Amino acid sequence: MVVKKGLIGLFPEFSPMRIKYKDIFDMKSFYEALHEWLLEHDWINIEEDPSKDTWETFYGERIGQGGLKEIWIRWRPKKKAEGAELTYYLDFNFHCIALKKTEVVKEGRKFKTDKGEVELTIKAFIEKDYEKGFQRHSILKQILDLFNRRIYRQVLEERKKELYQETYVLQNFIKQWFKMKRYLPYEETKSFFTSEAWPSHLKEKKV
C-alpha cells in the first residue's frame, strides 16, 4: 500500500493508474485540456490561490540528440470532500520521451504538433483533516483509533469509493482525448475538449 506522511493511500490494487501514449499529439493542448477538466471538477492548486499557477510542483527538461526532448512534470491538486472533514489529493507524474515537433495534415490544412511518448501516472490519496483536532487534545488522541474503526469507518469507505470513481472518470477522459480504446459500463457523451491526438492506426474518414 502507498503511504505518505499525513495521508492514507487508497486502492493499492488500482493505484497508481498509468496511461501511456506513443504517437502524434499536441502536448500543450493535452496539458491545457487536463488542467481545465480538473478545474471544472473543483480541483484546486495546492496553495488554494487561483492567482498563482502552482499546479506544477516540478518541471524538468533535457534535450538530446536531434533536439529530442525528455520532460518530467509533477502536479498535486487537491479537493475538499463535500460534507466531511477530508481532503482528496491527486499526484500526477508526466514523463515525455523523445518528444519532437512535427506536422499533420487534416482536412487539407497543415498543423504543427508533437510526436513522441507520454506516460502519465496518477495516484489518489485522502487526508483525514479531523485527526488534527484529535491530535491536539490529550483525551481525544487516545480514542482516535477507535473513532476511525468504529464511528467514521463507513464515511471513510464511502469517500474512498467516491474518490476512486472520480479517478476512473478522469482516466477515461484522458483515454478519450488520446482516442484510446475504453470499455465503459455506461454510454459516453462527446467530450467538450477537442482531441488533438492523431493515432497512426486511425485514419480520417472520407466524406
Phi, psi and omega per residue, in radians:
M1 nan 2.449 3.105
V2 -1.333 2.273 -3.140
V3 -2.275 2.349 3.061
K4 -2.233 2.681 3.133
K5 -1.066 2.140 3.124
G6 1.431 -0.063 -3.104
L7 -2.227 2.712 3.006
I8 -1.975 2.385 -3.140
G9 -1.343 2.547 -3.097
L10 -1.995 2.472 2.955
F11 0.886 1.111 -3.118
P12 -1.031 -0.424 3.124
E13 -1.307 -0.283 3.118
F14 -1.996 -0.203 -3.043
S15 -1.957 2.407 0.035
P16 -1.449 2.685 3.009
M17 -1.473 2.379 3.138
R18 -2.194 2.310 3.087
I19 -2.239 2.158 -3.116
K20 -2.144 2.350 3.128
Y21 -2.387 2.277 3.139
K22 -2.308 1.821 -3.135
D23 3.098 -2.550 -3.129
I24 -1.757 2.222 3.126
F25 -2.830 2.811 3.116
D26 -1.712 1.849 -3.068
M27 -1.072 -0.728 -3.124
K28 -1.110 -0.735 -3.139
S29 -1.161 -0.693 3.102
F30 -1.123 -0.785 3.115
Y31 -0.966 -0.827 -3.098
E32 -1.225 -0.677 3.138
A33 -1.134 -0.727 3.124
L34 -1.156 -0.720 3.096
H35 -1.040 -0.806 -3.124
E36 -1.176 -0.662 3.104
W37 -1.045 -0.765 3.141
L38 -1.139 -0.732 3.106
L39 -1.071 -0.729 -3.139
E40 -1.149 -0.412 3.126
H41 -1.784 0.412 2.973
D42 1.222 0.365 3.013
W43 -1.456 2.451 -3.102
I44 -2.207 2.874 3.111
N45 -1.244 2.872 -2.975
I46 -1.096 -0.446 -3.114
E47 -1.643 -0.030 3.104
E48 1.066 0.319 3.140
D49 -1.956 1.836 -3.095
P50 -1.110 -0.281 -3.138
S51 -1.394 -0.217 -3.135
K52 -1.915 2.261 3.105
D53 -1.537 1.425 -3.094
T54 -1.871 0.377 3.100
W55 -1.105 -0.705 -3.140
E56 -1.438 1.947 3.037
T57 -1.577 -0.211 3.074
F58 -2.782 2.460 3.018
Y59 -2.474 2.199 3.092
G60 -2.352 2.507 -3.097
E61 -2.486 2.408 3.071
R62 -2.327 2.299 -3.140
I63 -1.863 2.142 -3.109
G64 -1.788 -2.794 -3.136
Q65 -1.099 2.455 3.131
G66 1.261 0.229 3.123
G67 1.352 0.190 3.120
L68 -1.189 2.309 -3.082
K69 -1.803 2.492 2.921
E70 -2.077 2.204 -3.003
I71 -2.235 2.436 3.031
W72 -2.149 2.266 3.131
I73 -2.357 2.427 3.048
R74 -2.190 2.373 3.020
W75 -2.113 2.698 2.990
R76 -2.598 1.335 3.069
P77 -1.358 2.850 3.109
K78 -2.423 2.951 -3.067
K79 -2.754 2.299 3.112
K80 -1.338 2.366 3.078
A81 -1.311 2.311 -3.101
E82 -1.237 2.224 3.057
G83 1.334 0.268 3.138
A84 -2.632 2.601 3.128
E85 -1.452 1.156 -3.112
L86 -2.397 2.650 3.059
T87 -2.208 2.296 3.085
Y88 -1.623 2.537 3.066
Y89 -2.278 2.541 2.983
L90 -2.181 2.222 3.042
D91 -1.791 2.109 3.106
F92 -1.913 2.284 3.007
N93 -2.167 1.956 3.075
F94 -1.648 2.390 3.015
H95 -2.378 1.926 3.132
C96 -1.793 2.369 -3.098
I97 -2.191 2.369 3.079
A98 0.909 0.757 -3.131
L99 -1.415 2.239 3.130
K100 -2.521 2.823 3.125
K101 -1.368 2.522 3.089
T102 -2.637 -3.075 3.115
E103 -2.325 2.593 3.022
V104 -2.242 2.702 3.084
V105 -1.947 2.134 3.137
K106 -2.325 2.171 -3.136
E107 0.928 0.705 3.077
G108 1.381 0.076 -3.124
R109 -2.057 2.540 3.112
K110 -1.599 2.397 3.101
F111 -2.197 2.344 3.033
K112 -1.435 2.327 -3.095
T113 -2.648 -2.795 -3.110
D114 -2.177 2.792 3.042
K115 -2.401 2.369 3.141
G116 2.766 -2.715 -3.097
E117 -2.197 2.416 3.025
V118 -2.271 2.313 3.027
E119 -2.094 2.230 -3.131
L120 -2.045 2.156 3.103
T121 -1.917 2.284 -3.098
I122 -2.181 2.220 3.060
K123 -2.088 2.445 -3.131
A124 -1.983 2.410 -3.135
F125 -2.403 2.770 3.049
I126 -2.304 2.320 3.118
E127 -1.847 2.290 -3.139
K128 -1.552 1.599 -3.058
D129 -1.081 -0.589 -3.075
Y130 -1.122 -0.370 -3.117
E131 -1.122 -0.470 -3.136
K132 -1.076 -0.700 3.098
G133 -1.158 -0.698 3.102
F134 -1.094 -0.754 -3.071
Q135 -1.156 -0.466 -3.136
R136 -1.415 -0.218 -3.073
H137 -1.941 2.133 -3.027
S138 -1.061 -0.643 -3.116
I139 -1.393 -0.826 -3.138
L140 -1.075 -0.565 -3.133
K141 -1.019 -0.587 -3.097
Q142 -1.279 -0.362 -3.115
I143 -1.898 0.199 -3.098
L144 -1.060 -0.807 -3.142
D145 -1.057 -0.727 3.121
L146 -1.118 -0.721 3.133
F147 -1.074 -0.763 -3.139
N148 -1.145 -0.723 -3.051
R149 -1.392 -0.607 -3.005
R150 -1.852 -0.809 -2.984
I151 -1.584 -0.787 -3.013
Y152 -1.772 0.079 -3.042
R153 -1.052 -0.802 -3.099
Q154 -1.127 -0.705 3.119
V155 -1.071 -0.774 -3.140
L156 -1.100 -0.729 3.136
E157 -1.123 -0.695 3.122
E158 -1.136 -0.702 -3.123
R159 -1.249 -0.607 3.058
K160 -1.060 -0.772 3.133
K161 -1.104 -0.725 3.140
E162 -1.076 -0.782 -3.128
L163 -1.180 -0.694 3.114
Y164 -1.086 -0.750 3.140
Q165 -1.064 -0.688 3.140
E166 -1.196 -0.689 3.106
T167 -1.175 -0.534 3.087
Y168 -1.174 -0.748 3.088
V169 -1.112 -0.708 3.093
L170 -1.067 -0.778 3.119
Q171 -1.038 -0.725 3.131
N172 -1.222 -0.579 3.046
F173 -1.064 -0.788 -3.133
I174 -1.109 -0.778 3.136
K175 -1.127 -0.644 3.101
Q176 -1.124 -0.724 -3.142
W177 -1.063 -0.696 -3.133
F178 -1.494 0.049 3.135
K179 1.043 0.693 3.116
M180 -1.611 2.695 -3.126
K181 -1.187 2.391 3.130
R182 -2.358 2.659 3.100
Y183 -2.111 1.735 -3.021
L184 -1.864 2.470 3.106
P185 -1.482 0.214 -3.113
Y186 -2.573 2.863 3.111
E187 -1.386 2.237 -3.069
E188 -1.705 2.364 3.085
T189 -1.500 2.829 3.137
K190 -1.133 2.381 -3.103
S191 -1.219 2.486 3.062
F192 -1.214 -0.463 -3.080
F193 -1.608 2.160 -3.127
T194 -1.258 2.263 3.096
S195 -1.337 2.362 3.034
E196 -2.132 0.843 3.023
A197 -2.047 2.464 -3.102
W198 -2.253 1.319 3.122
P199 -0.998 2.389 -3.067
S200 -1.106 -0.483 -3.094
H201 -1.420 -0.162 3.114
L202 -1.821 2.125 -3.138
K203 -1.770 2.593 3.069
E204 -1.125 2.312 3.107
K205 -1.325 2.332 3.121
K206 -1.463 2.359 3.142
V207 -1.468 nan nan
